[in-house]
């Protein structure tokens, strides 16, 4: 199990080297780095990597949830979390160094619109590069530990996201 986590972290960290520098990645290509751990289906690996499918559209439905998702992709997440009753203890590495605002936007839009298509609310608006830049440049996205606190605040307001 430890080797699988280490391998996933290694691949996630260096996956930006796999993309051609002269062609912009599509949403599916941007999500490939996420899929290394959360799987191409977004179902995750119970106990190792939490699922995105079945949850990400609900999280992306509020302003706080959207900011949280952007912050987690940008600066990672560290600490113990429980998702759907399953505990996860680990580190999601920061992806901001390998993604620009468009890459974060594309990965999140793909995850919501493709992996969680059945849960997207009619009033949902896709993430924009400007929205990503605003969150990335805000003080609240400084660390993976701070993102864990953002998650707790989000869950206290929207307990159904647990």
Residue, then its C-alpha position, 0 to 999 in steps of 0.5 A: x500500500x505504501x509503495x502504491x501511494x509513493x508511486x502515485x505521488x511520484x507520477x502526479x508530481x512529474x506528470x507535467x513532463x508527459x505533456x507536449x509544451x506547445x499544445x494546450x491540454x484538454x480537460x481530460x488531459x488536465x485531469x490525467x494527473x488527478x486520475x493517477x490517484x483518484x482514478x480515471x472514473x473519479x471513484x478513488x481507492x477506498x482508504x487511500x484516495x477519496x472519491x471525486x465522483x458523486x461528490x465534486x458537483x455538490x462541492x462545486x455548487x457553492x462559492x465556498x466549495x469552489x474556492x476549496x476545490x481550487x485551493x486543494x488542487x493548487x496547494x494540496x491537502x494534508x491531514x486526516x479526512x473522512x469521506x462517506x464514512x471512510x477515513x483517509x490519512x495522507x497528503x495530496x501534493x500541491x499541483x499548482x506548480x504544474x498547472x496554470x489557471x487554465x489547467x486547474x479550470x480544465x481539470x475541475x470542469x472535467x471532473x464536475x461535468x464528466x465524472x459527476x455529470x448526473x449531479x450537476x445542478x442546472x444553475x451551475x457555472x463552469x470554473x473560469x480562469x479568472x476565478x481560479x486566479x482570484x483564489x490562487x492569489x488569495x491569502x487563504x490558499x497558502x498551505x495544504x494545512x490551511x486547506x484542511x481547515x477550509x474543508x472543516x469550515x465547509x463541512x460545518x456549513x454543508x454537512x451533506x458534503x461529508 
